[in-house]
Amino acid sequence: MQKNITILGICFGYQLLAYTLGGLVDYHRLGEEKRKTEIQLTEEGRRDSMLFIL
């Protein structure tokens, strides 16, 4: 059964989604990538039901 739903995967989430949907998840040859990024939601982002927890 196919469903039309929106999915947001961040960090481990996108890796889990890729694996679940048949993709390959593996270690990057250059090692882990870590960084911190500050974000600000636009007015449209604040109204988006996908981002309601932010």
PDBQT receptor file of N, H, CA, C and O in Angstrom, charges set to zero:
ATOM      1  N   MET A   1       0.842  -1.179   0.000  1.00  0.00    +0.000 N 
ATOM      2  CA  MET A   1       0.000   0.000   0.000  1.00  0.00    +0.000 C 
ATOM      3  C   MET A   1       0.888   1.243   0.000  1.00  0.00    +0.000 C 
ATOM      4  O   MET A   1       1.825   1.331   0.794  1.00  0.00    +0.000 OA
ATOM      5  N   GLN A   2       0.611   2.186  -0.864  1.00  0.00    +0.000 N 
ATOM      6  H   GLN A   2      -0.150   2.114  -1.510  1.00  0.00    +0.000 HD
ATOM      7  CA  GLN A   2       1.380   3.416  -0.940  1.00  0.00    +0.000 C 
ATOM      8  C   GLN A   2       0.607   4.534  -0.255  1.00  0.00    +0.000 C 
ATOM      9  O   GLN A   2      -0.594   4.701  -0.466  1.00  0.00    +0.000 OA
ATOM     10  N   LYS A   3       1.330   5.306   0.580  1.00  0.00    +0.000 N 
ATOM     11  H   LYS A   3       2.306   5.171   0.751  1.00  0.00    +0.000 HD
ATOM     12  CA  LYS A   3       0.709   6.428   1.290  1.00  0.00    +0.000 C 
ATOM     13  C   LYS A   3       1.419   7.710   0.928  1.00  0.00    +0.000 C 
ATOM     14  O   LYS A   3       2.628   7.712   0.696  1.00  0.00    +0.000 OA
ATOM     15  N   ASN A   4       0.686   8.786   0.879  1.00  0.00    +0.000 N 
ATOM     16  H   ASN A   4      -0.296   8.784   1.068  1.00  0.00    +0.000 HD
ATOM     17  CA  ASN A   4       1.250  10.094   0.569  1.00  0.00    +0.000 C 
ATOM     18  C   ASN A   4       1.445  10.859   1.879  1.00  0.00    +0.000 C 
ATOM     19  O   ASN A   4       0.562  11.602   2.309  1.00  0.00    +0.000 OA
ATOM     20  N   ILE A   5       2.624  10.669   2.516  1.00  0.00    +0.000 N 
ATOM     21  H   ILE A   5       3.341  10.066   2.166  1.00  0.00    +0.000 HD
ATOM     22  CA  ILE A   5       2.914  11.349   3.773  1.00  0.00    +0.000 C 
ATOM     23  C   ILE A   5       4.267  12.040   3.671  1.00  0.00    +0.000 C 
ATOM     24  O   ILE A   5       5.121  11.642   2.879  1.00  0.00    +0.000 OA
ATOM     25  N   THR A   6       4.451  13.062   4.467  1.00  0.00    +0.000 N 
ATOM     26  H   THR A   6       3.757  13.385   5.111  1.00  0.00    +0.000 HD
ATOM     27  CA  THR A   6       5.704  13.799   4.507  1.00  0.00    +0.000 C 
ATOM     28  C   THR A   6       6.571  13.228   5.621  1.00  0.00    +0.000 C 
ATOM     29  O   THR A   6       6.086  12.965   6.721  1.00  0.00    +0.000 OA
ATOM     30  N   ILE A   7       7.860  13.037   5.331  1.00  0.00    +0.000 N 
ATOM     31  H   ILE A   7       8.255  13.251   4.437  1.00  0.00    +0.000 HD
ATOM     32  CA  ILE A   7       8.789  12.501   6.321  1.00  0.00    +0.000 C 
ATOM     33  C   ILE A   7      10.001  13.422   6.384  1.00  0.00    +0.000 C 
ATOM     34  O   ILE A   7      10.535  13.831   5.353  1.00  0.00    +0.000 OA
ATOM     35  N   LEU A   8      10.428  13.743   7.595  1.00  0.00    +0.000 N 
ATOM     36  H   LEU A   8       9.994  13.410   8.432  1.00  0.00    +0.000 HD
ATOM     37  CA  LEU A   8      11.620  14.550   7.808  1.00  0.00    +0.000 C 
ATOM     38  C   LEU A   8      12.643  13.708   8.564  1.00  0.00    +0.000 C 
ATOM     39  O   LEU A   8      12.367  13.227   9.663  1.00  0.00    +0.000 OA
ATOM     40  N   GLY A   9      13.813  13.533   7.977  1.00  0.00    +0.000 N 
ATOM     41  H   GLY A   9      14.036  13.924   7.084  1.00  0.00    +0.000 HD
ATOM     42  CA  GLY A   9      14.871  12.780   8.634  1.00  0.00    +0.000 C 
ATOM     43  C   GLY A   9      16.104  13.643   8.815  1.00  0.00    +0.000 C 
ATOM     44  O   GLY A   9      16.632  14.188   7.846  1.00  0.00    +0.000 OA
ATOM     45  N   ILE A  10      16.558  13.769  10.030  1.00  0.00    +0.000 N 
ATOM     46  H   ILE A  10      16.130  13.326  10.818  1.00  0.00    +0.000 HD
ATOM     47  CA  ILE A  10      17.748  14.566  10.329  1.00  0.00    +0.000 C 
ATOM     48  C   ILE A  10      18.741  13.668  11.052  1.00  0.00    +0.000 C 
ATOM     49  O   ILE A  10      18.364  12.932  11.964  1.00  0.00    +0.000 OA
ATOM     50  N   CYS A  11      20.002  13.722  10.652  1.00  0.00    +0.000 N 
ATOM     51  H   CYS A  11      20.308  14.319   9.911  1.00  0.00    +0.000 HD
ATOM     52  CA  CYS A  11      21.083  12.981  11.277  1.00  0.00    +0.000 C 
ATOM     53  C   CYS A  11      20.818  11.484  11.190  1.00  0.00    +0.000 C 
ATOM     54  O   CYS A  11      20.743  10.945  10.086  1.00  0.00    +0.000 OA
ATOM     55  N   PHE A  12      20.675  10.798  12.316  1.00  0.00    +0.000 N 
ATOM     56  H   PHE A  12      20.737  11.236  13.213  1.00  0.00    +0.000 HD
ATOM     57  CA  PHE A  12      20.411   9.361  12.280  1.00  0.00    +0.000 C 
ATOM     58  C   PHE A  12      19.068   9.081  11.610  1.00  0.00    +0.000 C 
ATOM     59  O   PHE A  12      18.882   8.024  11.007  1.00  0.00    +0.000 OA
ATOM     60  N   GLY A  13      18.140  10.015  11.713  1.00  0.00    +0.000 N 
ATOM     61  H   GLY A  13      18.291  10.874  12.203  1.00  0.00    +0.000 HD
ATOM     62  CA  GLY A  13      16.812   9.828  11.122  1.00  0.00    +0.000 C 
ATOM     63  C   GLY A  13      16.863   9.597   9.621  1.00  0.00    +0.000 C 
ATOM     64  O   GLY A  13      16.172   8.715   9.111  1.00  0.00    +0.000 OA
ATOM     65  N   TYR A  14      17.667  10.371   8.905  1.00  0.00    +0.000 N 
ATOM     66  H   TYR A  14      18.228  11.088   9.319  1.00  0.00    +0.000 HD
ATOM     67  CA  TYR A  14      17.717  10.171   7.456  1.00  0.00    +0.000 C 
ATOM     68  C   TYR A  14      18.433   8.876   7.106  1.00  0.00    +0.000 C 
ATOM     69  O   TYR A  14      18.128   8.255   6.087  1.00  0.00    +0.000 OA
ATOM     70  N   GLN A  15      19.390   8.457   7.947  1.00  0.00    +0.000 N 
ATOM     71  H   GLN A  15      19.638   8.961   8.774  1.00  0.00    +0.000 HD
ATOM     72  CA  GLN A  15      20.062   7.182   7.715  1.00  0.00    +0.000 C 
ATOM     73  C   GLN A  15      19.086   6.021   7.922  1.00  0.00    +0.000 C 
ATOM     74  O   GLN A  15      19.082   5.062   7.150  1.00  0.00    +0.000 OA
ATOM     75  N   LEU A  16      18.270   6.110   8.958  1.00  0.00    +0.000 N 
ATOM     76  H   LEU A  16      18.274   6.889   9.586  1.00  0.00    +0.000 HD
ATOM     77  CA  LEU A  16      17.282   5.076   9.235  1.00  0.00    +0.000 C 
ATOM     78  C   LEU A  16      16.244   5.006   8.111  1.00  0.00    +0.000 C 
ATOM     79  O   LEU A  16      15.847   3.919   7.691  1.00  0.00    +0.000 OA
ATOM     80  N   LEU A  17      15.811   6.170   7.631  1.00  0.00    +0.000 N 
ATOM     81  H   LEU A  17      16.133   7.053   7.972  1.00  0.00    +0.000 HD
ATOM     82  CA  LEU A  17      14.859   6.197   6.508  1.00  0.00    +0.000 C 
ATOM     83  C   LEU A  17      15.465   5.567   5.263  1.00  0.00    +0.000 C 
ATOM     84  O   LEU A  17      14.809   4.770   4.593  1.00  0.00    +0.000 OA
ATOM     85  N   ALA A  18      16.705   5.913   4.948  1.00  0.00    +0.000 N 
ATOM     86  H   ALA A  18      17.238   6.561   5.493  1.00  0.00    +0.000 HD
ATOM     87  CA  ALA A  18      17.365   5.352   3.771  1.00  0.00    +0.000 C 
ATOM     88  C   ALA A  18      17.462   3.837   3.877  1.00  0.00    +0.000 C 
ATOM     89  O   ALA A  18      17.157   3.127   2.918  1.00  0.00    +0.000 OA
ATOM     90  N   TYR A  19      17.880   3.341   5.026  1.00  0.00    +0.000 N 
ATOM     91  H   TYR A  19      18.128   3.917   5.805  1.00  0.00    +0.000 HD
ATOM     92  CA  TYR A  19      18.019   1.902   5.234  1.00  0.00    +0.000 C 
ATOM     93  C   TYR A  19      16.664   1.198   5.112  1.00  0.00    +0.000 C 
ATOM     94  O   TYR A  19      16.551   0.161   4.459  1.00  0.00    +0.000 OA
ATOM     95  N   THR A  20      15.647   1.769   5.742  1.00  0.00    +0.000 N 
ATOM     96  H   THR A  20      15.738   2.611   6.273  1.00  0.00    +0.000 HD
ATOM     97  CA  THR A  20      14.307   1.187   5.721  1.00  0.00    +0.000 C 
ATOM     98  C   THR A  20      13.753   1.116   4.301  1.00  0.00    +0.000 C 
ATOM     99  O   THR A  20      13.025   0.184   3.959  1.00  0.00    +0.000 OA
ATOM    100  N   LEU A  21      14.099   2.097   3.484  1.00  0.00    +0.000 N 
ATOM    101  H   LEU A  21      14.690   2.854   3.763  1.00  0.00    +0.000 HD
ATOM    102  CA  LEU A  21      13.591   2.140   2.106  1.00  0.00    +0.000 C 
ATOM    103  C   LEU A  21      14.532   1.436   1.121  1.00  0.00    +0.000 C 
ATOM    104  O   LEU A  21      14.377   1.580  -0.091  1.00  0.00    +0.000 OA
ATOM    105  N   GLY A  22      15.500   0.682   1.633  1.00  0.00    +0.000 N 
ATOM    106  H   GLY A  22      15.627   0.565   2.618  1.00  0.00    +0.000 HD
ATOM    107  CA  GLY A  22      16.356  -0.124   0.770  1.00  0.00    +0.000 C 
ATOM    108  C   GLY A  22      17.681   0.493   0.402  1.00  0.00    +0.000 C 
ATOM    109  O   GLY A  22      18.406  -0.062  -0.424  1.00  0.00    +0.000 OA
ATOM    110  N   GLY A  23      18.022   1.628   0.991  1.00  0.00    +0.000 N 
ATOM    111  H   GLY A  23      17.433   2.078   1.662  1.00  0.00    +0.000 HD
ATOM    112  CA  GLY A  23      19.280   2.297   0.680  1.00  0.00    +0.000 C 
ATOM    113  C   GLY A  23      20.445   1.726   1.468  1.00  0.00    +0.000 C 
ATOM    114  O   GLY A  23      20.257   0.898   2.359  1.00  0.00    +0.000 OA
ATOM    115  N   LEU A  24      21.631   2.164   1.139  1.00  0.00    +0.000 N 
ATOM    116  H   LEU A  24      21.784   2.837   0.414  1.00  0.00    +0.000 HD
ATOM    117  CA  LEU A  24      22.848   1.730   1.803  1.00  0.00    +0.000 C 
ATOM    118  C   LEU A  24      23.274   2.772   2.829  1.00  0.00    +0.000 C 
ATOM    119  O   LEU A  24      23.372   3.958   2.512  1.00  0.00    +0.000 OA
ATOM    120  N   VAL A  25      23.522   2.336   4.045  1.00  0.00    +0.000 N 
ATOM    121  H   VAL A  25      23.442   1.373   4.303  1.00  0.00    +0.000 HD
ATOM    122  CA  VAL A  25      24.038   3.202   5.104  1.00  0.00    +0.000 C 
ATOM    123  C   VAL A  25      25.379   2.618   5.516  1.00  0.00    +0.000 C 
ATOM    124  O   VAL A  25      25.463   1.446   5.883  1.00  0.00    +0.000 OA
ATOM    125  N   ASP A  26      26.432   3.434   5.455  1.00  0.00    +0.000 N 
ATOM    126  H   ASP A  26      26.363   4.386   5.156  1.00  0.00    +0.000 HD
ATOM    127  CA  ASP A  26      27.775   2.928   5.715  1.00  0.00    +0.000 C 
ATOM    128  C   ASP A  26      28.618   4.056   6.316  1.00  0.00    +0.000 C 
ATOM    129  O   ASP A  26      28.154   5.192   6.412  1.00  0.00    +0.000 OA
ATOM    130  N   TYR A  27      29.837   3.752   6.713  1.00  0.00    +0.000 N 
ATOM    131  H   TYR A  27      30.214   2.829   6.635  1.00  0.00    +0.000 HD
ATOM    132  CA  TYR A  27      30.754   4.748   7.250  1.00  0.00    +0.000 C 
ATOM    133  C   TYR A  27      31.364   5.563   6.113  1.00  0.00    +0.000 C 
ATOM    134  O   TYR A  27      31.662   5.027   5.046  1.00  0.00    +0.000 OA
ATOM    135  N   HIS A  28      31.544   6.845   6.345  1.00  0.00    +0.000 N 
ATOM    136  H   HIS A  28      31.301   7.281   7.212  1.00  0.00    +0.000 HD
ATOM    137  CA  HIS A  28      32.166   7.721   5.356  1.00  0.00    +0.000 C 
ATOM    138  C   HIS A  28      33.676   7.541   5.439  1.00  0.00    +0.000 C 
ATOM    139  O   HIS A  28      34.229   7.482   6.537  1.00  0.00    +0.000 OA
ATOM    140  N   ARG A  29      34.340   7.453   4.316  1.00  0.00    +0.000 N 
ATOM    141  H   ARG A  29      33.891   7.500   3.423  1.00  0.00    +0.000 HD
ATOM    142  CA  ARG A  29      35.778   7.179   4.300  1.00  0.00    +0.000 C 
ATOM    143  C   ARG A  29      36.605   8.291   4.951  1.00  0.00    +0.000 C 
ATOM    144  O   ARG A  29      37.741   8.049   5.356  1.00  0.00    +0.000 OA
ATOM    145  N   LEU A  30      36.060   9.494   5.056  1.00  0.00    +0.000 N 
ATOM    146  H   LEU A  30      35.136   9.690   4.727  1.00  0.00    +0.000 HD
ATOM    147  CA  LEU A  30      36.786  10.599   5.685  1.00  0.00    +0.000 C 
ATOM    148  C   LEU A  30      36.426  10.775   7.158  1.00  0.00    +0.000 C 
ATOM    149  O   LEU A  30      36.887  11.718   7.802  1.00  0.00    +0.000 OA
ATOM    150  N   GLY A  31      35.609   9.874   7.692  1.00  0.00    +0.000 N 
ATOM    151  H   GLY A  31      35.234   9.108   7.169  1.00  0.00    +0.000 HD
ATOM    152  CA  GLY A  31      35.253   9.936   9.109  1.00  0.00    +0.000 C 
ATOM    153  C   GLY A  31      33.960  10.696   9.361  1.00  0.00    +0.000 C 
ATOM    154  O   GLY A  31      33.259  11.100   8.434  1.00  0.00    +0.000 OA
ATOM    155  N   GLU A  32      33.669  10.876  10.635  1.00  0.00    +0.000 N 
ATOM    156  H   GLU A  32      34.239  10.548  11.389  1.00  0.00    +0.000 HD
ATOM    157  CA  GLU A  32      32.436  11.545  11.043  1.00  0.00    +0.000 C 
ATOM    158  C   GLU A  32      32.474  13.036  10.724  1.00  0.00    +0.000 C 
ATOM    159  O   GLU A  32      33.530  13.669  10.742  1.00  0.00    +0.000 OA
ATOM    160  N   GLU A  33      31.307  13.569  10.435  1.00  0.00    +0.000 N 
ATOM    161  H   GLU A  33      30.449  13.055  10.421  1.00  0.00    +0.000 HD
ATOM    162  CA  GLU A  33      31.180  15.011  10.236  1.00  0.00    +0.000 C 
ATOM    163  C   GLU A  33      30.300  15.538  11.357  1.00  0.00    +0.000 C 
ATOM    164  O   GLU A  33      29.160  15.101  11.516  1.00  0.00    +0.000 OA
ATOM    165  N   LYS A  34      30.821  16.467  12.125  1.00  0.00    +0.000 N 
ATOM    166  H   LYS A  34      31.747  16.822  11.995  1.00  0.00    +0.000 HD
ATOM    167  CA  LYS A  34      30.067  17.044  13.240  1.00  0.00    +0.000 C 
ATOM    168  C   LYS A  34      30.152  18.552  13.156  1.00  0.00    +0.000 C 
ATOM    169  O   LYS A  34      31.219  19.119  12.919  1.00  0.00    +0.000 OA
ATOM    170  N   ARG A  35      29.026  19.185  13.352  1.00  0.00    +0.000 N 
ATOM    171  H   ARG A  35      28.160  18.724  13.545  1.00  0.00    +0.000 HD
ATOM    172  CA  ARG A  35      29.016  20.635  13.458  1.00  0.00    +0.000 C 
ATOM    173  C   ARG A  35      27.699  21.089  14.064  1.00  0.00    +0.000 C 
ATOM    174  O   ARG A  35      26.710  20.356  14.058  1.00  0.00    +0.000 OA
ATOM    175  N   LYS A  36      27.702  22.266  14.569  1.00  0.00    +0.000 N 
ATOM    176  H   LYS A  36      28.506  22.861  14.574  1.00  0.00    +0.000 HD
ATOM    177  CA  LYS A  36      26.512  22.855  15.165  1.00  0.00    +0.000 C 
ATOM    178  C   LYS A  36      26.090  24.029  14.291  1.00  0.00    +0.000 C 
ATOM    179  O   LYS A  36      26.918  24.846  13.888  1.00  0.00    +0.000 OA
ATOM    180  N   THR A  37      24.798  24.105  14.003  1.00  0.00    +0.000 N 
ATOM    181  H   THR A  37      24.126  23.441  14.330  1.00  0.00    +0.000 HD
ATOM    182  CA  THR A  37      24.281  25.170  13.160  1.00  0.00    +0.000 C 
ATOM    183  C   THR A  37      23.050  25.781  13.812  1.00  0.00    +0.000 C 
ATOM    184  O   THR A  37      22.131  25.067  14.211  1.00  0.00    +0.000 OA
ATOM    185  N   GLU A  38      23.036  27.072  13.915  1.00  0.00    +0.000 N 
ATOM    186  H   GLU A  38      23.782  27.652  13.590  1.00  0.00    +0.000 HD
ATOM    187  CA  GLU A  38      21.873  27.762  14.464  1.00  0.00    +0.000 C 
ATOM    188  C   GLU A  38      20.875  28.015  13.337  1.00  0.00    +0.000 C 
ATOM    189  O   GLU A  38      21.254  28.441  12.246  1.00  0.00    +0.000 OA
ATOM    190  N   ILE A  39      19.610  27.752  13.608  1.00  0.00    +0.000 N 
ATOM    191  H   ILE A  39      19.303  27.405  14.495  1.00  0.00    +0.000 HD
ATOM    192  CA  ILE A  39      18.583  27.982  12.595  1.00  0.00    +0.000 C 
ATOM    193  C   ILE A  39      17.515  28.920  13.158  1.00  0.00    +0.000 C 
ATOM    194  O   ILE A  39      17.336  29.022  14.372  1.00  0.00    +0.000 OA
ATOM    195  N   GLN A  40      16.818  29.592  12.265  1.00  0.00    +0.000 N 
ATOM    196  H   GLN A  40      16.963  29.509  11.279  1.00  0.00    +0.000 HD
ATOM    197  CA  GLN A  40      15.687  30.427  12.641  1.00  0.00    +0.000 C 
ATOM    198  C   GLN A  40      14.551  30.111  11.686  1.00  0.00    +0.000 C 
ATOM    199  O   GLN A  40      14.730  30.086  10.468  1.00  0.00    +0.000 OA
ATOM    200  N   LEU A  41      13.381  29.873  12.256  1.00  0.00    +0.000 N 
ATOM    201  H   LEU A  41      13.235  29.893  13.245  1.00  0.00    +0.000 HD
ATOM    202  CA  LEU A  41      12.216  29.565  11.426  1.00  0.00    +0.000 C 
ATOM    203  C   LEU A  41      11.617  30.837  10.843  1.00  0.00    +0.000 C 
ATOM    204  O   LEU A  41      11.535  31.863  11.517  1.00  0.00    +0.000 OA
ATOM    205  N   THR A  42      11.207  30.760   9.607  1.00  0.00    +0.000 N 
ATOM    206  H   THR A  42      11.274  29.926   9.060  1.00  0.00    +0.000 HD
ATOM    207  CA  THR A  42      10.461  31.850   8.990  1.00  0.00    +0.000 C 
ATOM    208  C   THR A  42       9.022  31.760   9.480  1.00  0.00    +0.000 C 
ATOM    209  O   THR A  42       8.652  30.797  10.152  1.00  0.00    +0.000 OA
ATOM    210  N   GLU A  43       8.231  32.733   9.156  1.00  0.00    +0.000 N 
ATOM    211  H   GLU A  43       8.531  33.515   8.610  1.00  0.00    +0.000 HD
ATOM    212  CA  GLU A  43       6.814  32.706   9.527  1.00  0.00    +0.000 C 
ATOM    213  C   GLU A  43       6.129  31.489   8.898  1.00  0.00    +0.000 C 
ATOM    214  O   GLU A  43       5.315  30.826   9.539  1.00  0.00    +0.000 OA
ATOM    215  N   GLU A  44       6.463  31.208   7.651  1.00  0.00    +0.000 N 
ATOM    216  H   GLU A  44       7.124  31.747   7.130  1.00  0.00    +0.000 HD
ATOM    217  CA  GLU A  44       5.905  30.027   6.977  1.00  0.00    +0.000 C 
ATOM    218  C   GLU A  44       6.330  28.748   7.690  1.00  0.00    +0.000 C 
ATOM    219  O   GLU A  44       5.530  27.824   7.833  1.00  0.00    +0.000 OA
ATOM    220  N   GLY A  45       7.578  28.689   8.138  1.00  0.00    +0.000 N 
ATOM    221  H   GLY A  45       8.228  29.440   8.022  1.00  0.00    +0.000 HD
ATOM    222  CA  GLY A  45       8.064  27.534   8.875  1.00  0.00    +0.000 C 
ATOM    223  C   GLY A  45       7.332  27.325  10.187  1.00  0.00    +0.000 C 
ATOM    224  O   GLY A  45       7.080  26.190  10.590  1.00  0.00    +0.000 OA
ATOM    225  N   ARG A  46       6.990  28.416  10.853  1.00  0.00    +0.000 N 
ATOM    226  H   ARG A  46       7.195  29.339  10.526  1.00  0.00    +0.000 HD
ATOM    227  CA  ARG A  46       6.246  28.323  12.119  1.00  0.00    +0.000 C 
ATOM    228  C   ARG A  46       4.858  27.739  11.919  1.00  0.00    +0.000 C 
ATOM    229  O   ARG A  46       4.313  27.109  12.826  1.00  0.00    +0.000 OA
ATOM    230  N   ARG A  47       4.278  27.943  10.735  1.00  0.00    +0.000 N 
ATOM    231  H   ARG A  47       4.721  28.455   9.998  1.00  0.00    +0.000 HD
ATOM    232  CA  ARG A  47       2.940  27.412  10.442  1.00  0.00    +0.000 C 
ATOM    233  C   ARG A  47       2.979  25.981   9.902  1.00  0.00    +0.000 C 
ATOM    234  O   ARG A  47       1.936  25.335   9.797  1.00  0.00    +0.000 OA
ATOM    235  N   ASP A  48       4.147  25.488   9.564  1.00  0.00    +0.000 N 
ATOM    236  H   ASP A  48       4.994  26.013   9.649  1.00  0.00    +0.000 HD
ATOM    237  CA  ASP A  48       4.284  24.160   8.970  1.00  0.00    +0.000 C 
ATOM    238  C   ASP A  48       4.122  23.082  10.047  1.00  0.00    +0.000 C 
ATOM    239  O   ASP A  48       4.857  23.084  11.035  1.00  0.00    +0.000 OA
ATOM    240  N   SER A  49       3.180  22.176   9.868  1.00  0.00    +0.000 N 
ATOM    241  H   SER A  49       2.583  22.175   9.066  1.00  0.00    +0.000 HD
ATOM    242  CA  SER A  49       2.908  21.146  10.866  1.00  0.00    +0.000 C 
ATOM    243  C   SER A  49       4.103  20.205  11.066  1.00  0.00    +0.000 C 
ATOM    244  O   SER A  49       4.207  19.584  12.123  1.00  0.00    +0.000 OA
ATOM    245  N   MET A  50       4.993  20.084  10.101  1.00  0.00    +0.000 N 
ATOM    246  H   MET A  50       4.908  20.589   9.242  1.00  0.00    +0.000 HD
ATOM    247  CA  MET A  50       6.160  19.222  10.243  1.00  0.00    +0.000 C 
ATOM    248  C   MET A  50       7.133  19.782  11.281  1.00  0.00    +0.000 C 
ATOM    249  O   MET A  50       7.891  19.025  11.887  1.00  0.00    +0.000 OA
ATOM    250  N   LEU A  51       7.117  21.096  11.490  1.00  0.00    +0.000 N 
ATOM    251  H   LEU A  51       6.501  21.711  10.997  1.00  0.00    +0.000 HD
ATOM    252  CA  LEU A  51       8.078  21.750  12.376  1.00  0.00    +0.000 C 
ATOM    253  C   LEU A  51       7.447  22.213  13.687  1.00  0.00    +0.000 C 
ATOM    254  O   LEU A  51       8.019  23.057  14.377  1.00  0.00    +0.000 OA
ATOM    255  N   PHE A  52       6.309  21.693  14.032  1.00  0.00    +0.000 N 
ATOM    256  H   PHE A  52       5.844  21.008  13.471  1.00  0.00    +0.000 HD
ATOM    257  CA  PHE A  52       5.589  22.172  15.206  1.00  0.00    +0.000 C 
ATOM    258  C   PHE A  52       6.335  21.973  16.516  1.00  0.00    +0.000 C 
ATOM    259  O   PHE A  52       6.048  22.663  17.493  1.00  0.00    +0.000 OA
ATOM    260  N   ILE A  53       7.292  21.038  16.559  1.00  0.00    +0.000 N 
ATOM    261  H   ILE A  53       7.525  20.477  15.765  1.00  0.00    +0.000 HD
ATOM    262  CA  ILE A  53       8.002  20.779  17.817  1.00  0.00    +0.000 C 
ATOM    263  C   ILE A  53       9.179  21.710  18.023  1.00  0.00    +0.000 C 
ATOM    264  O   ILE A  53       9.735  21.743  19.121  1.00  0.00    +0.000 OA
ATOM    265  N   LEU A  54       9.586  22.475  17.007  1.00  0.00    +0.000 N 
ATOM    266  H   LEU A  54       9.135  22.449  16.115  1.00  0.00    +0.000 HD
ATOM    267  CA  LEU A  54      10.777  23.323  17.120  1.00  0.00    +0.000 C 
ATOM    268  C   LEU A  54      10.468  24.635  17.785  1.00  0.00    +0.000 C 
ATOM    269  O   LEU A  54      11.361  25.465  17.958  1.00  0.00    +0.000 OA
TER     270      LEU A  54
